């Protein structure tokens, strides 16, 4: 084998090693992205995508534009850097739509003088890549303004395409999950309205309790997953009353001991109704224990933090609305009377921390003078 053949083999080997190395880096990037995107909602994926793109390509500006199929516009879903969040682009023969139609990334240098420059985009070099899921066109990812002032090269295009293609799959799944969640919530709301129609005294109760519970939860810094689970729990918390005789629900006057016992069964009945939904374990537990007392004197005897936090929040929200509503056996209380009773029961019936959050919320929404939160614990 002569030197020429040897050198050619060395070059081929080096090219193979370089290609394998690039492939390994790309697979490693995809694996890391998959781990980080997993479990995130649409907004979380978009902002993480922008963060990765900005750090990997050293750009100042990044934008995710979603396609609205009804209006035929691209609208701003998420961005970092110098960008107007209200920016939209109508369908046309420009680089955004060419990227979508061709399903390829397009780089433009000297954008401000480019014949296809986009109105409203004030930057120099641009790199645009489509966001296409398996079944739908999601939109585009655009990055601009490299910190070193240079244009985008082939390596930049390949890297952004890799990141965007992985993100698009997760965004598509998250959008589908989001649609299913909306459908689920609206279905639950319709069911609850039908349930409340059977009682003269509970119309609107579920929606109000849900609103109160979520307001309290935000002050307690629950994460997005917990907030959504609490929303479903709040909407379904009285589902067990479907088994309560109507004559008890609509009785005009005080309930006797046996009737109260029947009413008090509804958290257990509600949990049993939902018991077949294995993915709703947190919701079921919240419904089962939403009438537990913090001091352990409730139905199941759980006390303190043995009671799930979502159930402790729901307990306060439910009691707040009950006191603020007319009942056949009593008139509703004033906001001051309600606050006084809830604070009196802190540490007994209610979690003191949840009470504190509830009172903070009341102070922010009602023009009343209340004691400082420290006195509730």
KEKE-150815 format. One record per residue: y, z, x of N, C-alpha, C in turn. Coordinates in steps of 0.1 Angstrom, whole numbers, always signed. Example, Ala and Ser with C-alpha at 12.3 -4.5 7.8 and 13.67 -1.06 7.14 Angstrom:
BEGIN
ATOM/n_Y/n_Z/n_X/ca_Y/ca_Z/ca_X/c_Y/c_Z/c_X
ATOM/-57/+78/+132/-45/+78/+123/-33/+78/+132
ATOM/-22/+71/+128/-11/+71/+137/+0/+79/+129
END
This chain:
BEGIN
ATOM/n_Y/n_Z/n_X/ca_Y/ca_Z/ca_X/c_Y/c_Z/c_X
ATOM/-12/+0/+9/+0/+0/+0/+12/+0/+9
ATOM/+21/-10/+7/+33/-11/+16/+44/-2/+11
ATOM/+55/-1/+19/+66/+8/+15/+73/+4/+2
ATOM/+73/-9/+0/+80/-13/-13/+72/-8/-25
ATOM/+59/-9/-25/+51/-4/-36/+52/+11/-37
ATOM/+52/+18/-26/+53/+32/-26/+66/+37/-32
ATOM/+77/+30/-28/+90/+34/-33/+91/+31/-48
ATOM/+85/+20/-53/+85/+17/-67/+77/+27/-75
ATOM/+66/+32/-69/+58/+42/-76/+66/+55/-77
ATOM/+73/+58/-66/+81/+71/-66/+92/+70/-77
ATOM/+98/+58/-78/+109/+56/-88/+103/+58/-102
ATOM/+91/+52/-104/+85/+52/-117/+81/+67/-120
ATOM/+76/+74/-110/+72/+88/-112/+84/+96/-116
ATOM/+95/+94/-108/+107/+102/-110/+113/+99/-124
ATOM/+112/+86/-129/+117/+82/-142/+108/+89/-153
ATOM/+95/+90/-150/+86/+97/-160/+89/+112/-161
ATOM/+91/+118/-149/+94/+132/-149/+108/+135/-156
ATOM/+117/+126/-154/+130/+128/-160/+129/+126/-175
ATOM/+121/+117/-180/+119/+114/-194/+112/+126/-200
ATOM/+101/+131/-193/+94/+143/-199/+103/+155/-199
ATOM/+111/+157/-189/+121/+168/-189/+130/+167/-201
ATOM/+136/+155/-203/+145/+153/-214/+138/+156/-228
ATOM/+126/+151/-229/+118/+153/-241/+115/+168/-243
ATOM/+112/+175/-232/+109/+190/-233/+122/+197/-238
ATOM/+134/+193/-232/+146/+200/-235/+149/+197/-250
ATOM/+147/+185/-255/+149/+182/-269/+140/+190/-278
ATOM/+128/+191/-275/+118/+198/-283/+122/+213/-283
ATOM/+126/+218/-272/+130/+232/-271/+142/+235/-279
ATOM/+152/+225/-279/+164/+227/-287/+160/+227/-302
ATOM/+151/+218/-306/+147/+217/-320/+140/+230/-324
ATOM/+132/+235/-316/+125/+248/-319/+135/+259/-321
ATOM/+145/+260/-311/+154/+271/-312/+163/+270/-325
ATOM/+167/+257/-328/+175/+255/-340/+167/+259/-353
ATOM/+154/+255/-353/+146/+258/-364/+145/+273/-367
ATOM/+144/+281/-356/+144/+295/-357/+157/+301/-363
ATOM/+168/+295/-357/+181/+300/-361/+185/+296/-375
ATOM/+181/+284/-379/+185/+279/-393/+176/+286/-404
ATOM/+164/+290/-400/+155/+295/-411/+161/+307/-418
ATOM/+161/+307/-431/+166/+318/-439/+181/+317/-442
ATOM/+188/+308/-436/+202/+307/-439/+205/+299/-451
ATOM/+216/+302/-458/+221/+294/-469/+228/+282/-464
ATOM/+234/+274/-473/+241/+261/-469/+252/+264/-460
ATOM/+261/+274/-464/+272/+277/-456/+268/+282/-442
ATOM/+258/+290/-441/+254/+296/-429/+249/+285/-419
ATOM/+241/+275/-425/+236/+264/-417/+247/+256/-411
ATOM/+257/+253/-420/+268/+244/-416/+276/+250/-405
ATOM/+279/+263/-406/+287/+270/-396/+280/+271/-383
ATOM/+267/+274/-384/+259/+275/-371/+258/+261/-365
ATOM/+256/+251/-373/+256/+237/-368/+269/+234/-360
ATOM/+280/+237/-366/+293/+235/-359/+294/+243/-347
ATOM/+290/+255/-347/+291/+263/-335/+282/+258/-324
ATOM/+270/+253/-327/+261/+247/-317/+267/+234/-312
ATOM/+272/+226/-320/+278/+213/-316/+290/+215/-307
ATOM/+299/+225/-311/+311/+227/-303/+308/+232/-289
ATOM/+298/+242/-288/+295/+247/-275/+287/+237/-267
ATOM/+278/+229/-273/+270/+220/-265/+278/+208/-260
ATOM/+289/+204/-268/+296/+192/-264/+310/+195/-259
ATOM/+314/+209/-259/+327/+213/-254/+338/+206/-262
ATOM/+338/+207/-275/+348/+201/-284/+356/+212/-290
ATOM/+368/+209/-294/+377/+218/-301/+376/+218/-316
ATOM/+372/+206/-321/+372/+205/-336/+358/+200/-341
ATOM/+353/+205/-351/+341/+201/-357/+341/+202/-372
ATOM/+336/+192/-379/+337/+192/-394/+324/+187/-400
ATOM/+319/+194/-411/+308/+189/-419/+314/+184/-432
ATOM/+312/+172/-435/+316/+165/-447/+304/+163/-456
ATOM/+305/+167/-468/+294/+165/-478/+298/+153/-487
ATOM/+288/+146/-491/+290/+134/-500/+288/+139/-515
ATOM/+299/+136/-523/+298/+139/-537/+294/+125/-543
ATOM/+282/+124/-548/+277/+112/-553/+284/+107/-566
ATOM/+289/+117/-574/+296/+114/-586/+309/+107/-584
ATOM/+317/+113/-575/+330/+107/-572/+330/+97/-560
ATOM/+319/+97/-553/+319/+88/-541/+328/+92/-530
ATOM/+331/+105/-529/+340/+110/-519/+332/+119/-509
ATOM/+337/+119/-497/+333/+129/-487/+343/+140/-487
ATOM/+338/+152/-489/+347/+164/-489/+343/+174/-478
ATOM/+353/+182/-474/+351/+192/-464/+343/+203/-469
ATOM/+331/+205/-463/+322/+217/-466/+324/+228/-456
ATOM/+326/+225/-443/+328/+235/-433/+335/+229/-421
ATOM/+343/+237/-414/+350/+232/-402/+353/+243/-392
ATOM/+356/+239/-380/+361/+248/-370/+372/+240/-363
ATOM/+382/+247/-358/+393/+240/-350/+404/+235/-359
ATOM/+411/+225/-355/+423/+220/-362/+419/+211/-373
ATOM/+419/+216/-385/+414/+208/-396/+420/+213/-409
ATOM/+423/+204/-419/+428/+208/-432/+416/+208/-441
ATOM/+412/+220/-446/+400/+222/-454/+400/+214/-467
ATOM/+412/+209/-472/+412/+201/-484/+411/+186/-481
ATOM/+408/+182/-469/+407/+168/-465/+394/+162/-472
ATOM/+397/+150/-479/+386/+143/-484/+387/+128/-480
ATOM/+377/+120/-481/+377/+106/-478/+370/+98/-489
ATOM/+378/+89/-494/+372/+80/-504/+362/+70/-498
ATOM/+353/+65/-506/+344/+55/-501/+351/+42/-497
ATOM/+347/+37/-485/+354/+25/-480/+347/+20/-468
ATOM/+353/+10/-462/+347/+3/-450/+353/+9/-437
ATOM/+350/+22/-435/+355/+28/-423/+343/+34/-415
ATOM/+346/+40/-404/+336/+45/-395/+327/+56/-402
ATOM/+332/+64/-411/+324/+74/-417/+313/+67/-426
ATOM/+317/+58/-434/+308/+51/-442/+298/+42/-435
ATOM/+303/+36/-423/+295/+28/-415/+284/+37/-409
ATOM/+287/+49/-405/+277/+58/-400/+266/+61/-410
ATOM/+271/+63/-422/+261/+66/-433/+252/+54/-436
ATOM/+259/+43/-437/+251/+31/-441/+241/+27/-430
ATOM/+245/+28/-417/+237/+24/-406/+227/+35/-402
ATOM/+230/+47/-406/+222/+59/-402/+222/+60/-387
ATOM/+233/+58/-381/+235/+59/-367/+248/+66/-363
ATOM/+248/+73/-352/+260/+79/-347/+270/+69/-342
ATOM/+282/+71/-344/+293/+62/-339/+303/+70/-331
ATOM/+306/+66/-319/+316/+72/-311/+328/+63/-310
ATOM/+340/+69/-311/+353/+62/-310/+362/+69/-300
ATOM/+366/+62/-290/+376/+67/-281/+390/+62/-284
ATOM/+400/+69/-280/+414/+65/-284/+415/+62/-299
ATOM/+411/+72/-306/+411/+71/-321/+424/+68/-327
ATOM/+435/+74/-321/+448/+72/-327/+453/+57/-327
ATOM/+447/+49/-318/+451/+35/-317/+440/+26/-321
ATOM/+429/+32/-326/+417/+24/-330/+420/+17/-343
ATOM/+415/+5/-344/+418/-3/-357/+412/+3/-369
ATOM/+401/+12/-367/+395/+18/-379/+398/+33/-380
ATOM/+410/+37/-375/+413/+51/-374/+414/+57/-389
ATOM/+410/+69/-390/+409/+75/-403/+422/+82/-406
ATOM/+428/+80/-418/+440/+88/-421/+437/+102/-421
ATOM/+447/+110/-418/+446/+125/-418/+439/+131/-406
ATOM/+432/+122/-398/+425/+128/-386/+434/+126/-374
ATOM/+439/+137/-369/+448/+136/-358/+441/+141/-345
ATOM/+435/+132/-338/+428/+136/-326/+426/+123/-318
ATOM/+420/+125/-306/+418/+113/-298/+403/+108/-300
ATOM/+394/+112/-292/+380/+107/-293/+373/+114/-305
ATOM/+364/+106/-311/+356/+111/-323/+342/+107/-320
ATOM/+333/+116/-325/+319/+113/-326/+314/+117/-340
ATOM/+308/+107/-347/+304/+109/-360/+289/+106/-362
ATOM/+281/+114/-368/+267/+112/-370/+264/+115/-384
ATOM/+255/+107/-391/+251/+110/-405/+243/+123/-406
ATOM/+243/+129/-417/+235/+140/-421/+226/+135/-432
ATOM/+214/+131/-429/+205/+125/-439/+192/+134/-440
ATOM/+190/+138/-452/+177/+146/-454/+166/+136/-457
ATOM/+154/+141/-461/+143/+132/-464/+145/+124/-477
ATOM/+153/+130/-486/+154/+124/-499/+168/+121/-503
ATOM/+178/+126/-496/+192/+123/-500/+201/+122/-488
ATOM/+212/+116/-490/+223/+115/-480/+232/+127/-483
ATOM/+233/+136/-473/+240/+148/-474/+255/+146/-471
ATOM/+258/+139/-460/+271/+136/-456/+272/+132/-441
ATOM/+282/+137/-434/+283/+134/-420/+288/+147/-412
ATOM/+285/+146/-399/+290/+157/-390/+299/+149/-380
ATOM/+311/+155/-379/+321/+149/-370/+326/+159/-360
ATOM/+326/+155/-347/+332/+164/-337/+343/+156/-330
ATOM/+353/+163/-325/+365/+156/-319/+371/+165/-308
ATOM/+380/+158/-300/+388/+165/-290/+379/+172/-280
ATOM/+373/+165/-271/+366/+171/-260/+376/+179/-251
ATOM/+372/+190/-247/+381/+199/-239/+385/+193/-226
ATOM/+376/+184/-220/+379/+178/-208/+387/+165/-209
ATOM/+390/+161/-222/+398/+150/-225/+390/+136/-224
ATOM/+378/+137/-220/+370/+125/-219/+364/+120/-232
ATOM/+359/+107/-231/+353/+102/-243/+338/+107/-244
ATOM/+332/+104/-255/+318/+108/-257/+308/+97/-251
ATOM/+298/+102/-244/+289/+93/-237/+275/+93/-245
ATOM/+266/+85/-240/+253/+84/-246/+246/+97/-247
ATOM/+247/+105/-237/+240/+118/-237/+246/+127/-248
ATOM/+259/+126/-251/+265/+134/-262/+260/+129/-275
ATOM/+259/+116/-276/+255/+110/-289/+240/+114/-292
ATOM/+232/+114/-282/+218/+118/-284/+217/+132/-288
ATOM/+224/+141/-281/+224/+155/-284/+229/+158/-298
ATOM/+240/+152/-302/+245/+155/-315/+236/+150/-326
ATOM/+230/+138/-323/+221/+133/-333/+209/+142/-335
ATOM/+204/+147/-324/+192/+157/-325/+196/+169/-333
ATOM/+207/+175/-330/+212/+187/-337/+214/+184/-352
ATOM/+220/+173/-355/+224/+169/-369/+211/+166/-377
ATOM/+202/+159/-371/+190/+156/-378/+182/+168/-382
ATOM/+181/+178/-373/+174/+190/-376/+181/+198/-387
ATOM/+195/+199/-386/+203/+206/-395/+202/+200/-409
ATOM/+202/+187/-410/+201/+180/-423/+189/+184/-431
ATOM/+178/+185/-425/+166/+189/-432/+167/+203/-438
ATOM/+173/+212/-430/+175/+226/-435/+185/+227/-446
ATOM/+196/+219/-444/+206/+218/-454/+201/+213/-468
ATOM/+192/+203/-467/+186/+197/-479/+178/+207/-486
ATOM/+170/+215/-478/+161/+225/-484/+170/+236/-490
ATOM/+181/+240/-483/+189/+251/-488/+196/+246/-501
ATOM/+201/+234/-501/+207/+229/-514/+197/+229/-525
ATOM/+185/+225/-523/+175/+226/-533/+172/+240/-538
ATOM/+171/+249/-528/+170/+263/-532/+182/+268/-540
ATOM/+194/+264/-536/+206/+268/-543/+206/+263/-557
ATOM/+201/+251/-559/+201/+245/-573/+191/+253/-581
ATOM/+179/+256/-575/+169/+264/-582/+174/+278/-586
ATOM/+182/+284/-577/+187/+297/-579/+197/+297/-591
ATOM/+206/+286/-591/+215/+285/-602/+208/+283/-615
ATOM/+197/+275/-615/+189/+272/-627/+183/+285/-631
ATOM/+178/+293/-622/+171/+306/-625/+181/+315/-632
ATOM/+193/+317/-625/+203/+326/-630/+208/+322/-644
ATOM/+210/+309/-647/+214/+304/-660/+203/+306/-670
ATOM/+191/+304/-666/+180/+307/-675/+179/+322/-679
ATOM/+181/+330/-669/+180/+345/-672/+192/+348/-681
ATOM/+204/+343/-678/+215/+346/-687/+213/+342/-702
ATOM/+207/+330/-703/+204/+326/-717/+194/+335/-724
ATOM/+184/+340/-716/+174/+349/-721/+180/+362/-725
ATOM/+189/+367/-716/+195/+380/-719/+204/+379/-731
ATOM/+211/+368/-733/+220/+367/-745/+211/+367/-757
ATOM/+199/+361/-757/+191/+362/-768/+186/+376/-771
ATOM/+183/+383/-760/+178/+397/-761/+190/+406/-767
ATOM/+202/+404/-762/+213/+412/-766/+217/+409/-781
ATOM/+214/+397/-785/+217/+394/-799/+209/+402/-809
ATOM/+198/+408/-804/+190/+416/-813/+195/+430/-815
ATOM/+206/+434/-807/+211/+447/-808/+226/+446/-812
ATOM/+231/+455/-820/+245/+455/-824/+254/+461/-814
ATOM/+248/+468/-804/+256/+476/-795/+256/+472/-780
ATOM/+248/+461/-777/+247/+458/-763/+253/+444/-759
ATOM/+260/+438/-768/+265/+425/-765/+275/+425/-753
ATOM/+272/+417/-742/+281/+417/-731/+278/+428/-720
ATOM/+269/+437/-724/+266/+448/-715/+260/+443/-701
ATOM/+251/+434/-702/+244/+429/-690/+254/+423/-680
ATOM/+262/+414/-686/+272/+407/-677/+282/+417/-671
ATOM/+286/+426/-678/+295/+436/-673/+288/+445/-662
ATOM/+276/+449/-664/+269/+457/-654/+267/+449/-642
ATOM/+264/+436/-643/+262/+428/-632/+275/+427/-624
ATOM/+286/+425/-630/+299/+424/-624/+302/+437/-616
ATOM/+300/+448/-623/+303/+461/-617/+294/+463/-604
ATOM/+281/+460/-606/+271/+463/-595/+275/+454/-583
ATOM/+278/+442/-585/+281/+433/-573/+294/+437/-567
ATOM/+304/+442/-574/+316/+447/-569/+314/+459/-560
ATOM/+305/+468/-565/+302/+480/-557/+294/+476/-544
ATOM/+285/+467/-546/+276/+462/-535/+285/+456/-523
ATOM/+295/+449/-527/+304/+443/-517/+311/+453/-508
ATOM/+315/+464/-515/+321/+475/-508/+311/+483/-499
ATOM/+299/+482/-502/+288/+488/-494/+283/+479/-483
ATOM/+289/+467/-482/+285/+457/-472/+270/+452/-473
ATOM/+265/+450/-485/+252/+444/-486/+253/+430/-482
ATOM/+242/+425/-476/+242/+411/-471/+239/+401/-483
ATOM/+240/+388/-480/+239/+378/-490/+226/+379/-498
ATOM/+215/+381/-490/+202/+382/-497/+201/+393/-507
ATOM/+206/+405/-502/+206/+417/-511/+215/+415/-523
ATOM/+227/+408/-521/+236/+406/-532/+229/+397/-543
ATOM/+222/+387/-539/+216/+378/-548/+204/+385/-556
ATOM/+197/+393/-548/+186/+401/-555/+192/+411/-565
ATOM/+203/+417/-561/+210/+427/-570/+215/+419/-583
ATOM/+220/+407/-581/+225/+399/-592/+213/+397/-602
ATOM/+202/+393/-597/+190/+390/-606/+186/+404/-613
ATOM/+185/+414/-604/+181/+427/-610/+190/+432/-621
ATOM/+203/+430/-619/+213/+435/-629/+211/+427/-642
ATOM/+210/+414/-640/+208/+406/-652/+195/+409/-660
ATOM/+185/+414/-653/+172/+416/-659/+169/+431/-662
ATOM/+179/+440/-659/+176/+454/-658/+171/+460/-672
ATOM/+176/+454/-683/+172/+459/-696/+161/+450/-703
ATOM/+155/+442/-695/+145/+433/-701/+134/+441/-708
ATOM/+131/+453/-704/+121/+461/-710/+124/+465/-724
ATOM/+136/+464/-728/+140/+467/-742/+135/+457/-752
ATOM/+129/+446/-747/+124/+436/-756/+112/+443/-764
ATOM/+106/+453/-758/+95/+460/-764/+99/+472/-772
ATOM/+112/+475/-772/+117/+486/-780/+120/+482/-794
ATOM/+115/+490/-804/+117/+486/-818/+132/+484/-821
ATOM/+135/+474/-829/+149/+472/-832/+156/+483/-840
ATOM/+148/+490/-848/+153/+501/-856/+158/+512/-847
ATOM/+152/+513/-835/+157/+523/-825/+170/+518/-818
ATOM/+169/+505/-814/+181/+500/-807/+193/+500/-816
ATOM/+191/+497/-829/+203/+496/-838/+205/+508/-846
ATOM/+199/+519/-843/+200/+531/-851/+215/+536/-851
ATOM/+220/+539/-863/+234/+544/-864/+233/+559/-865
ATOM/+235/+565/-854/+234/+580/-853/+226/+584/-841
ATOM/+225/+597/-838/+218/+601/-826/+203/+599/-827
ATOM/+198/+596/-815/+183/+594/-814/+176/+607/-813
ATOM/+164/+608/-819/+156/+621/-818/+149/+620/-805
ATOM/+141/+630/-802/+134/+632/-789/+124/+620/-787
ATOM/+117/+617/-797/+107/+606/-796/+113/+592/-794
ATOM/+125/+590/-800/+132/+578/-799/+138/+576/-785
ATOM/+143/+588/-780/+148/+587/-766/+137/+584/-756
ATOM/+126/+590/-758/+114/+587/-750/+110/+573/-750
ATOM/+111/+566/-761/+108/+552/-763/+119/+544/-755
ATOM/+132/+548/-756/+142/+541/-749/+140/+542/-734
ATOM/+136/+554/-729/+135/+557/-715/+123/+550/-709
ATOM/+115/+544/-717/+104/+536/-711/+108/+522/-707
ATOM/+120/+518/-710/+123/+503/-708/+123/+499/-693
ATOM/+126/+508/-683/+125/+504/-669/+111/+501/-665
ATOM/+101/+509/-670/+87/+508/-667/+82/+495/-673
ATOM/+86/+493/-686/+81/+481/-693/+87/+469/-686
ATOM/+100/+469/-683/+106/+458/-676/+99/+454/-663
ATOM/+95/+464/-655/+88/+462/-642/+75/+456/-645
ATOM/+68/+460/-656/+55/+455/-659/+56/+440/-664
ATOM/+66/+437/-671/+68/+423/-676/+70/+414/-664
ATOM/+76/+418/-653/+79/+410/-642/+69/+411/-631
ATOM/+59/+420/-633/+49/+423/-622/+42/+411/-616
ATOM/+41/+400/-624/+34/+389/-619/+42/+380/-609
ATOM/+55/+383/-608/+63/+375/-599/+63/+382/-585
ATOM/+54/+378/-576/+52/+385/-564/+65/+384/-555
ATOM/+72/+372/-556/+84/+370/-547/+96/+379/-552
ATOM/+94/+385/-563/+105/+393/-569/+103/+408/-567
ATOM/+96/+412/-557/+92/+426/-555/+105/+435/-555
ATOM/+115/+431/-547/+127/+439/-547/+134/+441/-560
ATOM/+134/+430/-568/+140/+430/-581/+132/+439/-590
ATOM/+119/+438/-590/+110/+447/-598/+112/+461/-595
ATOM/+113/+465/-582/+115/+479/-578/+128/+484/-582
ATOM/+138/+475/-582/+152/+479/-586/+152/+482/-601
ATOM/+145/+474/-609/+144/+476/-624/+136/+488/-627
ATOM/+125/+490/-620/+116/+501/-622/+124/+515/-620
ATOM/+132/+515/-610/+138/+528/-606/+153/+529/-609
ATOM/+158/+521/-618/+173/+521/-620/+178/+532/-629
ATOM/+168/+541/-634/+172/+553/-641/+167/+565/-634
ATOM/+164/+564/-621/+161/+576/-613/+173/+584/-610
ATOM/+172/+597/-608/+183/+606/-605/+182/+609/-590
ATOM/+194/+609/-584/+195/+612/-570/+189/+625/-565
ATOM/+189/+635/-574/+183/+648/-571/+169/+649/-575
ATOM/+162/+638/-579/+148/+638/-581/+144/+642/-595
ATOM/+153/+643/-605/+150/+647/-618/+148/+635/-628
ATOM/+146/+623/-622/+145/+611/-631/+131/+609/-635
ATOM/+128/+597/-640/+115/+594/-647/+104/+595/-637
ATOM/+105/+590/-625/+94/+590/-615/+95/+601/-604
ATOM/+106/+608/-605/+107/+619/-595/+112/+616/-581
ATOM/+116/+603/-579/+121/+599/-566/+134/+606/-564
ATOM/+138/+609/-551/+151/+615/-549/+157/+609/-536
ATOM/+171/+609/-536/+178/+605/-524/+175/+590/-521
ATOM/+172/+588/-508/+170/+575/-503/+156/+570/-505
ATOM/+148/+578/-512/+135/+573/-517/+137/+562/-528
ATOM/+148/+563/-534/+152/+554/-545/+158/+542/-538
ATOM/+154/+529/-541/+159/+518/-534/+175/+517/-536
ATOM/+182/+513/-526/+196/+512/-527/+201/+504/-538
ATOM/+195/+493/-541/+199/+484/-552/+198/+491/-565
ATOM/+188/+500/-567/+186/+507/-579/+196/+518/-580
ATOM/+200/+524/-569/+211/+534/-569/+224/+528/-573
ATOM/+227/+516/-569/+239/+509/-573/+239/+506/-587
ATOM/+227/+500/-592/+226/+496/-606/+227/+508/-615
ATOM/+222/+520/-611/+223/+532/-619/+238/+536/-622
ATOM/+246/+535/-612/+260/+538/-614/+267/+528/-622
ATOM/+265/+515/-619/+271/+504/-627/+267/+505/-642
ATOM/+254/+508/-644/+249/+509/-658/+255/+520/-666
ATOM/+256/+532/-659/+262/+544/-665/+277/+542/-668
ATOM/+284/+535/-658/+298/+532/-660/+301/+524/-672
ATOM/+293/+514/-674/+295/+505/-686/+291/+513/-699
ATOM/+280/+520/-698/+276/+528/-710/+287/+537/-715
ATOM/+293/+544/-705/+304/+554/-709/+316/+547/-714
ATOM/+318/+535/-709/+330/+527/-713/+328/+519/-726
ATOM/+317/+521/-732/+313/+513/-744/+310/+522/-756
ATOM/+314/+517/-768/+310/+524/-780/+295/+524/-782
ATOM/+290/+535/-787/+276/+537/-791/+276/+542/-806
ATOM/+265/+540/-813/+264/+545/-827/+266/+560/-828
ATOM/+263/+567/-818/+264/+582/-819/+276/+588/-812
ATOM/+285/+579/-806/+297/+584/-799/+307/+573/-797
ATOM/+320/+576/-795/+330/+567/-791/+330/+565/-776
ATOM/+335/+554/-771/+336/+551/-757/+346/+561/-751
ATOM/+344/+564/-738/+353/+572/-730/+364/+564/-724
ATOM/+375/+571/-720/+386/+565/-713/+381/+563/-699
ATOM/+388/+554/-691/+385/+552/-677/+386/+565/-669
ATOM/+396/+574/-672/+397/+586/-666/+385/+596/-668
ATOM/+381/+596/-681/+370/+604/-685/+357/+599/-678
ATOM/+355/+586/-678/+344/+580/-671/+343/+584/-657
ATOM/+354/+582/-650/+355/+585/-635/+352/+600/-633
ATOM/+357/+608/-642/+355/+623/-640/+340/+626/-641
ATOM/+334/+620/-651/+319/+623/-653/+311/+618/-642
ATOM/+314/+606/-637/+306/+600/-626/+308/+608/-614
ATOM/+320/+613/-611/+322/+621/-599/+315/+634/-600
ATOM/+315/+640/-612/+309/+653/-614/+294/+652/-612
ATOM/+288/+640/-614/+273/+638/-613/+270/+632/-599
ATOM/+279/+631/-590/+276/+626/-577/+268/+637/-569
ATOM/+257/+633/-564/+247/+642/-557/+237/+647/-567
ATOM/+239/+646/-580/+229/+650/-590/+222/+637/-595
ATOM/+229/+631/-605/+224/+618/-610/+226/+606/-601
ATOM/+237/+606/-594/+241/+594/-586/+242/+597/-571
ATOM/+240/+586/-564/+242/+586/-549/+257/+588/-546
ATOM/+261/+598/-539/+275/+600/-536/+282/+589/-529
ATOM/+275/+582/-520/+281/+570/-513/+283/+559/-523
ATOM/+274/+557/-533/+276/+547/-543/+288/+550/-552
ATOM/+289/+563/-555/+300/+568/-563/+313/+566/-556
ATOM/+313/+568/-543/+326/+566/-536/+330/+551/-536
ATOM/+320/+543/-535/+323/+528/-535/+328/+524/-549
ATOM/+321/+530/-559/+325/+527/-573/+339/+531/-576
ATOM/+343/+543/-571/+357/+548/-574/+367/+540/-566
ATOM/+363/+535/-554/+372/+526/-546/+375/+514/-554
ATOM/+364/+508/-560/+365/+496/-568/+374/+499/-580
ATOM/+372/+510/-587/+380/+513/-599/+395/+514/-595
ATOM/+398/+520/-584/+412/+522/-579/+418/+508/-577
ATOM/+410/+499/-572/+415/+486/-569/+417/+477/-581
ATOM/+411/+480/-592/+411/+472/-604/+418/+478/-616
ATOM/+421/+491/-615/+427/+498/-626/+439/+506/-621
ATOM/+450/+506/-629/+462/+514/-624/+461/+528/-629
ATOM/+453/+536/-622/+452/+550/-625/+452/+558/-612
ATOM/+456/+570/-613/+457/+579/-601/+444/+587/-601
ATOM/+437/+586/-590/+424/+593/-588/+424/+601/-575
ATOM/+415/+612/-574/+415/+619/-562/+410/+610/-551
ATOM/+412/+615/-538/+407/+608/-527/+392/+607/-527
ATOM/+386/+596/-521/+371/+594/-522/+364/+606/-515
ATOM/+369/+613/-505/+362/+623/-498/+357/+634/-507
ATOM/+365/+636/-518/+361/+647/-528/+349/+644/-536
ATOM/+344/+632/-536/+332/+628/-544/+319/+632/-538
ATOM/+319/+636/-525/+307/+639/-518/+304/+654/-516
END
